[in-house]
Amino acid sequence: MDLVNAVKIRYPDLPLPDRFVPKWLFSLMAPMIGFTRKYVKRNIGVDIKMDNSRIAKDLGITFYPFEKTVEEHFNQLMKDGAIKNN
């Protein structure tokens, strides 16, 4: 939902989801939409935590904030016509 919340700040009128599909329900629907139940068990509902502090320290790289990255990516998708803004 972090991704959705970052987009909603800039585009509040877009119809974006406001809640998750429960894992048990997604697991039931998975084979019908091209996912295996094994994939769902291993990947859905798992929080991804990453730490870029070593890269920043060792290589001196500064990263854009998450919200700015998402906004720029979303703007490009809209510019390319992949997402329509009403």
C-alpha positions, 0 to 999 in steps of 0.5 A, spaced: 500 500 500 506 504 500 506 505 492 498 506 492 499 511 498 505 515 494 501 515 488 494 518 491 498 524 494 499 526 487 493 523 483 487 523 489 482 522 483 485 516 480 481 509 482 486 506 486 485 500 491 484 502 498 485 495 501 489 488 500 485 482 498 486 477 503 491 472 502 487 466 503 482 469 497 488 470 493 490 463 494 483 461 491 483 465 485 491 464 483 490 458 478 485 462 475 489 468 474 496 465 472 499 464 479 501 457 483 499 456 490 506 455 491 508 462 489 502 465 493 505 462 499 512 464 498 511 471 495 504 474 497 504 478 504 511 478 505 514 484 507 520 486 503 525 490 507 532 493 504 537 497 506 542 501 502 546 504 507 552 500 505 551 502 498 551 509 500 556 509 505 561 505 500 560 508 494 557 515 496 551 514 492 545 518 494 538 515 492 531 519 491 526 518 496 521 513 495 515 517 493 519 522 488 521 515 485 514 513 484 511 519 482 516 520 476 515 513 474 508 514 474 508 520 470 512 517 465 507 511 465 502 517 464 506 520 458 507 514 455 499 512 455 500 506 459 495 509 464 490 514 463 488 520 467 481 522 467 
